[in-house]
Amino acid sequence: MEGIENKESSTENTVVEDKSKKRNGWDDEDSSKRKKLDDSTLTENQKMRLEQARAYIEIQNKKYQDDPQSIINSTLSTTLNKDNTGNEARTLSILCRIYVGSIFYDLTEANIRSVFAPYGSIKSINLKIDPSTGKHNGYCFIDYDLPEAAFLAVEKMNGADFGGRKLKVGRPFNFDINLLQTLPKPSPSRIYIANVNEYLTEENLTSLFTPFGEIEQCSLIPDPITRKHKNCGFIEFKNEDNATSAVLNMNGFVIGDQAFQVRKSIVGGPMPEGMKALDKMPNLSANIPADVWETANSINNNIAAVPNKNNTINPVEPHPEIEKINKQEENMSLEENMSISASQRFSIMQKLARNDKESTVVLLENMVTADEIDEDLQSEITSECSKYGEVVKVVVWIVPESPSDEVRIFIQFNTTEAAAKANTELDGRYFGGRQLKAKLYDLEKFNEKDYAQ
């Protein structure tokens, strides 16, 4: 019995051991067969690529063991740059949008546009109106055409006083400064310029900025509808130092009653083509059929023949194309000979400015309406303007038959320097929620009490 038991035990042990060996052998054998089977179905090129893939995996595994974060960063970078075209457009859209809060409730979209337009071409303003009150909610979103404009607006307008309130200007919640890293690297020798007077050309800007260094290209952004520039563009210098100097010295430089807004560009890529791109764009107004113009003129003539409330006849509105030609003729003297040298930068200012630079009289508009005039207004203006120099006289003049109760305020100083300083400081300031318009007024006309010019 003992022999049988030993035999059975031995047999059982042997069987178990064989099963274990067979199971281990089966796994190894199967792997070997599968490997041979897989390799046998691959071409030489596929085998080579398979070996390269295995080697890459080994390298990545080793890299992950040494620095796990490097793999995460690499994967994230690949994800962000995948489908670069779509991501780039989406990124630019985010970078071009700003948030504006703490807006006075009586201010309109037109008020907001006038204040933020100097920083660049505005694509849209999203100002939600509360249907129950008929007023906005005190905030809006502004979309610019270019990200440089949005950056300038945030830098200059955050905390600015607007309608008696300090604006809160920033970025929407989905903004991330790191998005710039996914766009082409900006050229250090390229600057962005905004608030360019409509009569200035690319040649004028080149002449104005050449004293800071050699310019490779100057491009203003064209508007295919108006066939003019959008009051902003880029200037590419030959080296970075020239661009930096131009930003420091020309930011705020006033020409044609408008102060340049200048900063370094923040997005790279090729320079825009500029105004010559209009040659490749269709003339949208030219696509309107002649019949439409004839019908419009007929309607205008009928409307013009209807007496108005003052029993006078409205003048016939000219054909849009004729009006355009007339305007071009009026401005011909302004636009001719606009090619200037660097030493003549200030002469172009004299051509563009619509006032007498030697005058001691400053005209303020959009300050008050007729029903807001009181006995303290003149003394308040005299007190405020005395900081610029001695005030000789203040004249408050209500424009006759003005449908909007327009009021003109004339301030006469004792020196041209005081008047020039007041003109610069007061233009664009806010009074009672209104943005002031200041300009120098002809002294001879003022002395003749001709306040209507």
Salt bridges, closest charged atoms under 4 A:
GLU17 OE2 - LYS21 NZ 3.47
GLU29 OE2 - LYS33 NZ 3.31
ASP30 OD2 - ARG34 NE 2.91
GLU44 OE2 - LYS47 NZ 3.82
GLU51 OE2 - ARG54 NH1 2.85
ASP66 OD2 - LYS62 NZ 3.38
ASP106 OD1 - LYS135 NZ 3.30
GLU109 OE2 - ARG113 NH2 3.60
ASP143 OD2 - ARG97 NH2 2.96
ASP145 OD2 - LYS230 NZ 3.27
GLU155 OE2 - ARG263 NH1 2.55
GLU198 OE1 - LYS228 NZ 3.06
GLU214 OE1 - LYS238 NZ 3.65
GLU236 OE1 - ARG190 NE 2.65
GLU273 OE2 - LYS280 NZ 2.83
GLU365 OE2 - ARG408 NE 3.26
GLU372 OE1 - ARG434 NH1 3.01
GLU384 OE2 - LYS387 NZ 2.80
GLU384 OE2 - ARG429 NH1 3.17
